[in-house]
Amino acid sequence: MIDLGLLIIRLVVGLTFVGHGAQKLFGWFGGYGLKGTGGWLESIGLKPGVTMALLAGLGELVGGLLFAAGVGTWVGALLIALTMLVAIVKVHGANGYWATQNGYEYNLVLIAVAIGVALIGPGAYVLF
């Protein structure tokens, strides 16, 4: 059952990050695409905005794919953790811990899940 539990965690977290990356890169799922996301990133001091949006989107998309597939789990987890760390530092950290106050609670949970799965390993159910 451990392997099935790890698969569920990897798929939910990994595919959620794939979706977030697609929002930034392609404007899918209600996202703003590179230009819109880049404009917002510039407004919070991350410049050049479009380049930063590209890096964030690729980090989320590639990290999520690797994590979900269970291939290169450490790399996927690192990309997920890094994007969440930037989100904490640049957006949520100043708001305190709780997500109800736009704090970093959820970002920290995602970092813990990504690193925890990387330490345990992806389990038996991997893409190849």
C-alpha positions as CSV (number, residue, x, y, z in Angstrom):
1,M,0.0,0.0,0.0
2,I,3.0,2.3,0.5
3,D,3.7,2.3,-3.2
4,L,0.1,3.2,-4.0
5,G,0.1,6.0,-1.5
6,L,3.3,7.4,-3.0
7,L,1.8,7.2,-6.5
8,I,-1.3,9.1,-5.4
9,I,0.8,11.8,-3.7
10,R,3.1,12.1,-6.7
11,L,0.3,12.3,-9.2
12,V,-1.8,14.9,-7.3
13,V,1.2,17.2,-6.5
14,G,3.1,16.7,-9.7
15,L,0.1,17.2,-12.0
16,T,-1.0,20.3,-10.0
17,F,2.5,21.7,-10.7
18,V,2.2,20.8,-14.4
19,G,-1.1,22.8,-14.5
20,H,0.5,25.8,-12.8
21,G,3.4,25.7,-15.2
22,A,1.0,25.5,-18.2
23,Q,-0.8,28.6,-16.8
24,K,2.4,30.6,-16.8
25,L,3.8,29.3,-20.1
26,F,0.7,28.9,-22.3
27,G,-2.2,30.7,-20.5
28,W,-4.0,27.4,-20.0
29,F,-6.4,26.7,-17.1
30,G,-7.2,30.4,-16.6
31,G,-3.6,31.5,-16.5
32,Y,-2.1,34.6,-18.0
33,G,0.7,33.2,-20.1
34,L,4.2,34.5,-20.3
35,K,3.4,38.1,-20.9
36,G,0.7,38.4,-18.2
37,T,2.7,36.5,-15.7
38,G,5.8,38.4,-16.6
39,G,4.1,41.7,-16.0
40,W,3.0,40.5,-12.5
41,L,6.4,39.2,-11.7
42,E,8.0,42.6,-12.7
43,S,5.5,44.3,-10.4
44,I,6.9,42.4,-7.4
45,G,10.5,43.0,-8.4
46,L,11.4,40.0,-10.4
47,K,13.0,41.3,-13.6
48,P,13.0,40.7,-16.5
49,G,9.5,39.5,-15.9
50,V,8.9,37.4,-19.1
51,T,12.2,35.6,-18.5
52,M,11.3,35.0,-14.9
53,A,7.9,33.7,-15.9
54,L,9.5,31.4,-18.4
55,L,11.9,30.0,-15.7
56,A,9.1,29.6,-13.2
57,G,6.7,28.0,-15.7
58,L,9.4,25.6,-16.9
59,G,10.4,24.8,-13.3
60,E,6.8,24.0,-12.4
61,L,6.0,22.1,-15.6
62,V,9.2,20.0,-15.8
63,G,9.4,19.5,-12.0
64,G,5.8,18.4,-11.9
65,L,6.2,16.0,-14.8
66,L,9.3,14.4,-13.3
67,F,7.7,14.2,-9.9
68,A,4.4,12.7,-11.2
69,A,6.2,10.2,-13.4
70,G,8.6,9.1,-10.6
71,V,11.5,9.6,-12.9
72,G,14.2,12.0,-11.7
73,T,12.2,12.4,-8.5
74,W,15.0,14.3,-6.8
75,V,15.2,16.8,-9.7
76,G,11.5,17.2,-9.8
77,A,11.3,17.7,-6.1
78,L,14.1,20.3,-6.2
79,L,12.4,22.3,-9.0
80,I,9.1,22.2,-7.0
81,A,10.8,23.2,-3.8
82,L,12.8,26.0,-5.5
83,T,9.7,27.5,-7.1
84,M,7.8,27.4,-3.7
85,L,10.8,28.9,-1.9
86,V,10.8,31.9,-4.3
87,A,7.0,32.2,-3.8
88,I,7.6,32.3,0.0
89,V,10.4,34.9,-0.2
90,K,8.8,37.2,-2.8
91,V,5.0,36.8,-2.1
92,H,3.8,34.9,0.9
93,G,6.5,35.2,3.6
94,A,5.7,38.8,4.7
95,N,2.1,37.7,5.3
96,G,2.9,35.2,8.1
97,Y,2.2,31.5,8.2
98,W,-1.5,31.0,7.6
99,A,-2.9,30.6,4.0
100,T,-6.0,32.5,5.2
101,Q,-3.8,35.6,5.4
102,N,-2.1,34.8,2.1
103,G,0.8,33.3,4.1
104,Y,3.3,30.6,3.2
105,E,1.5,27.6,4.9
106,Y,0.6,25.9,1.6
107,N,3.9,26.5,0.0
108,L,5.7,25.0,3.0
109,V,3.5,21.9,2.9
110,L,4.3,21.4,-0.8
111,I,8.1,21.8,-0.1
112,A,7.7,19.2,2.7
113,V,5.8,16.8,0.5
114,A,8.3,17.1,-2.4
115,I,11.4,16.7,-0.3
116,G,9.8,13.9,1.8
117,V,8.9,11.9,-1.3
118,A,12.4,12.5,-2.7
119,L,13.9,11.2,0.5
120,I,11.6,8.1,0.6
121,G,11.8,7.4,-3.2
122,P,9.0,7.4,-5.7
123,G,7.8,3.9,-4.9
124,A,7.3,0.9,-7.3
125,Y,4.9,2.6,-9.7
126,V,7.0,4.8,-11.9
127,L,6.8,5.6,-15.6
128,F,9.7,3.4,-16.6
